[in-house]
Protein backbone atom coordinates (compact mmCIF):
# COMPACT_ATOMS: atom_id res chain seq x y z
CA UNK A 1 0.00 0.00 0.00
CA UNK A 2 2.81 2.41 0.89
CA UNK A 3 4.51 1.63 -2.45
CA UNK A 4 1.25 2.31 -4.32
CA UNK A 5 0.78 5.66 -2.57
CA UNK A 6 4.27 6.65 -3.61
CA UNK A 7 3.40 6.26 -7.26
CA UNK A 8 2.83 9.66 -8.88
CA UNK A 9 0.08 8.31 -11.15
CA UNK A 10 -1.73 6.88 -8.15
CA UNK A 11 -1.48 10.16 -6.26
CA UNK A 12 -2.82 12.02 -9.29
CA UNK A 13 -5.78 9.63 -9.49
CA UNK A 14 -6.56 10.09 -5.80
CA UNK A 15 -6.41 13.86 -6.20
CA UNK A 16 -8.78 13.71 -9.19
CA UNK A 17 -11.24 11.50 -7.33
CA UNK A 18 -11.14 13.79 -4.30
CA UNK A 19 -11.85 16.80 -6.52
CA UNK A 20 -14.78 15.04 -8.20
CA UNK A 21 -16.20 14.01 -4.83
CA UNK A 22 -15.93 17.55 -3.53
CA UNK A 23 -17.72 18.91 -6.60
CA UNK A 24 -20.52 16.38 -6.19
CA UNK A 25 -20.95 17.40 -2.55
CA UNK A 26 -21.27 21.04 -3.62
CA UNK A 27 -23.76 20.15 -6.39
CA UNK A 28 -25.83 18.06 -3.98
CA UNK A 29 -25.84 20.89 -1.44
CA UNK A 30 -27.05 23.36 -4.06
CA UNK A 31 -29.79 20.95 -5.18
CA UNK A 32 -31.02 20.52 -1.61
CA UNK A 33 -30.95 24.24 -0.87
CA UNK A 34 -32.69 25.07 -4.14
CA UNK A 35 -35.41 22.54 -3.28
CA UNK A 36 -35.83 24.02 0.21
CA UNK A 37 -36.04 27.52 -1.25
CA UNK A 38 -38.78 26.35 -3.63
CA UNK A 39 -40.69 24.55 -0.86
CA UNK A 40 -40.71 27.73 1.22
CA UNK A 41 -41.59 30.19 -1.55
CA UNK A 42 -44.00 28.15 -3.68
CA UNK A 43 -45.51 25.79 -1.11
CA UNK A 44 -45.18 27.85 2.06
CA UNK A 45 -43.84 24.77 3.82
CA UNK A 46 -42.45 24.92 7.34
CA UNK A 47 -38.91 23.56 7.00
CA UNK A 48 -38.16 22.89 10.63
CA UNK A 49 -36.87 24.81 13.61
CA UNK A 50 -38.60 26.39 16.55
CA UNK A 51 -41.84 28.23 15.87
CA UNK A 52 -41.58 31.97 16.45
CA UNK A 53 -43.04 33.38 19.64
CA UNK A 54 -46.81 33.63 19.21
CA UNK A 55 -47.09 30.46 17.14
CA UNK A 56 -47.14 26.72 17.75
CA UNK A 57 -46.68 23.79 15.40
CA UNK A 58 -49.74 21.75 14.45
CA UNK A 59 -50.23 18.73 12.23
CA UNK A 60 -50.74 19.58 8.55
CA UNK A 61 -51.43 16.12 7.15
CA UNK A 62 -49.38 13.41 5.44
CA UNK A 63 -45.95 14.30 4.10
CA UNK A 64 -46.08 14.84 0.30
CA UNK A 65 -42.83 12.93 -0.19
CA UNK A 66 -43.80 9.22 -0.47
CA UNK A 67 -40.58 8.07 1.18
CA UNK A 68 -41.08 10.36 4.15
CA UNK A 69 -44.75 9.37 4.36
CA UNK A 70 -43.76 5.70 4.55
CA UNK A 71 -41.56 6.54 7.53
CA UNK A 72 -44.60 8.08 9.21
CA UNK A 73 -43.42 11.67 8.87
CA UNK A 74 -46.09 14.34 8.62
CA UNK A 75 -46.16 17.97 7.60
CA UNK A 76 -46.34 20.66 10.23
CA UNK A 77 -47.53 24.23 9.94
CA UNK A 78 -47.68 27.27 12.17
CA UNK A 79 -50.85 28.14 14.08
CA UNK A 80 -51.46 30.92 16.62
CA UNK A 81 -50.52 29.96 20.15
CA UNK A 82 -53.55 30.82 22.32
CA UNK A 83 -51.27 31.88 25.20
CA UNK A 84 -48.85 34.15 23.34
CA UNK A 85 -50.34 35.27 20.00
CA UNK A 86 -52.20 38.21 21.57
CA UNK A 87 -48.92 39.56 22.98
CA UNK A 88 -47.42 39.66 19.48
CA UNK A 89 -50.43 41.54 18.10
CA UNK A 90 -50.31 43.93 21.06
CA UNK A 91 -46.58 44.56 20.48
CA UNK A 92 -47.21 45.61 16.88
CA UNK A 93 -50.14 47.80 17.94
CA UNK A 94 -47.98 49.56 20.51
CA UNK A 95 -45.22 50.20 18.00
CA UNK A 96 -47.72 51.55 15.47
CA UNK A 97 -49.05 53.86 18.17
CA UNK A 98 -45.60 55.42 18.45
CA UNK A 99 -44.24 53.69 21.54
CA UNK A 100 -40.53 52.98 21.65
CA UNK A 101 -39.17 49.45 21.66
CA UNK A 102 -37.73 50.01 25.13
CA UNK A 103 -41.09 51.14 26.53
CA UNK A 104 -42.83 48.11 24.97
CA UNK A 105 -40.33 45.76 26.63
CA UNK A 106 -40.72 47.58 29.94
CA UNK A 107 -44.53 47.38 29.73
CA UNK A 108 -44.42 43.64 29.04
CA UNK A 109 -42.15 43.11 32.04
CA UNK A 110 -44.33 45.27 34.30
CA UNK A 111 -47.41 43.28 33.28
CA UNK A 112 -45.64 40.02 34.08
CA UNK A 113 -45.87 38.63 30.54
CA UNK A 114 -43.40 35.71 30.21
CA UNK A 115 -40.72 36.41 27.60
CA UNK A 116 -40.09 33.86 24.81
CA UNK A 117 -37.31 32.01 26.67
CA UNK A 118 -39.50 31.74 29.79
CA UNK A 119 -42.55 30.61 27.82
CA UNK A 120 -40.72 27.57 26.43
CA UNK A 121 -37.67 26.97 28.67
CA UNK A 122 -37.07 23.40 27.48
CA UNK A 123 -36.35 24.65 23.96
CA UNK A 124 -34.46 27.73 25.10
CA UNK A 125 -31.96 26.33 27.57
CA UNK A 126 -29.18 28.38 25.97
CA UNK A 127 -31.00 31.57 27.01
CA UNK A 128 -30.87 32.43 30.67
CA UNK A 129 -32.57 35.85 30.72
CA UNK A 130 -36.10 35.76 32.05
CA UNK A 131 -37.19 39.25 31.05
CA UNK A 132 -38.16 41.10 27.90
CA UNK A 133 -35.36 43.12 26.34
CA UNK A 134 -35.28 45.66 23.53
CA UNK A 135 -33.63 43.06 21.31
CA UNK A 136 -36.38 40.50 21.98
CA UNK A 137 -39.08 42.99 21.02
CA UNK A 138 -37.11 44.18 17.97
CA UNK A 139 -36.71 40.61 16.70
CA UNK A 140 -40.48 40.07 16.90
CA UNK A 141 -41.23 43.34 15.10
CA UNK A 142 -38.82 42.43 12.28
CA UNK A 143 -40.12 38.90 11.63
CA UNK A 144 -42.25 38.73 8.42
CA UNK A 145 -43.71 35.38 9.50
CA UNK A 146 -46.26 37.28 11.54
CA UNK A 147 -47.89 38.40 8.25
CA UNK A 148 -48.78 34.76 7.54
CA UNK A 149 -46.02 34.25 4.97
CA UNK A 150 -43.47 31.51 5.46
CA UNK A 151 -39.80 32.48 5.50
CA UNK A 152 -36.55 30.60 5.20
CA UNK A 153 -32.87 31.54 5.18
CA UNK A 154 -33.49 35.07 6.48
CA UNK A 155 -29.81 35.46 7.41
CA UNK A 156 -28.72 35.17 3.79
CA UNK A 157 -25.88 37.34 2.60
CA UNK A 158 -27.32 38.02 -0.85
CA UNK A 159 -24.57 36.52 -3.02
CA UNK A 160 -27.09 35.30 -5.59
CA UNK A 161 -27.11 31.51 -5.18
CA UNK A 162 -29.89 29.42 -3.60
CA UNK A 163 -27.88 28.89 -0.45
CA UNK A 164 -27.76 32.62 0.24
CA UNK A 165 -31.11 33.84 -1.09
CA UNK A 166 -33.78 34.64 1.51
CA UNK A 167 -37.10 32.93 0.85
CA UNK A 168 -40.56 34.43 1.41
CA UNK A 169 -43.67 32.51 0.43
CA UNK A 170 -45.66 33.97 -2.45
CA UNK A 171 -48.90 33.61 -0.50
CA UNK A 172 -50.08 33.18 3.08
CA UNK A 173 -49.08 29.83 4.56
CA UNK A 174 -50.50 30.21 8.08
CA UNK A 175 -52.79 32.59 10.00
CA UNK A 176 -51.39 36.12 10.27
CA UNK A 177 -50.98 37.93 13.59
CA UNK A 178 -50.50 41.29 11.87
CA UNK A 179 -51.53 42.66 8.47
CA UNK A 180 -48.90 43.13 5.81
CA UNK A 181 -49.62 46.85 5.73
CA UNK A 182 -49.09 47.19 9.47
CA UNK A 183 -45.92 45.10 9.28
CA UNK A 184 -44.44 47.28 6.51
CA UNK A 185 -45.44 50.43 8.39
CA UNK A 186 -43.76 49.11 11.52
CA UNK A 187 -40.50 48.59 9.64
CA UNK A 188 -40.51 52.25 8.61
CA UNK A 189 -40.78 53.55 12.17
CA UNK A 190 -37.48 54.82 13.49
CA UNK A 191 -36.50 56.03 16.94
CA UNK A 192 -36.83 59.79 17.25
CA UNK A 193 -33.59 61.70 16.87
CA UNK A 194 -32.39 63.64 19.90
CA UNK A 195 -32.99 67.40 19.71
CA UNK A 196 -31.25 70.38 21.24
CA UNK A 197 -34.34 71.40 23.20
CA UNK A 198 -33.33 72.64 26.61
CA UNK A 199 -29.73 73.21 25.55
CA UNK A 200 -30.28 76.69 24.14
C-alpha positions, 0 to 999 in steps of 0.5 A: 500500500505504501509503495502504491501511494508513492506512485505519482500516477496513483497520487494524481488519481486520488487527487482527481477522485477527491476533486470530483467528490468535492464537486458532487458534494457542492452540487448536492448541497445546491440541489437541496438548498434550491429545493428548500427555497422552492418549498418555502416560496412556492408551497409555504412549507415549514422547513423545521426549527422552533416556531416563532413566539406567538405560534405553535406547530400543528399537524398539517397532514401526510408528508407529500414525499412518499418516502417520508410518508412511509416513515410516518413523517407528517407535515407541520404548519404554524398556528397561533398559540392561544397563550402568546399570539395576543402579545405579538399583536399587542406589540405591533399595535404599541409600535404603530401607536408610536411607543418605543421598543424600550417602553414596549419591553418595559410594559411587558415586564411590568405586566408580568408577561413571560418572555419567549425564553421563559414561555418555552424553557425546554427549547431555550436552555441556551438563554438564561434571561427571564425578562423582555429586552429591547432586542427581543421585542425588535426581533419580533417586530422584524419577523415577516412570519407574523404576516402569515407568509413563510420564511426561510434563510433570512440570514442570507448574505445576498450573493445570488445563489440558492444557499444565500437567497432569503425565501418568502412565500408567495402567499399566506401559509398560516394565519397572520398575527399582523396585516402586511400593511401594518408590518411594513409600516412598523419597519418604517418607524425609526427612533426619534432623533435627539434634539437640542431642546433645553440646551439653548 
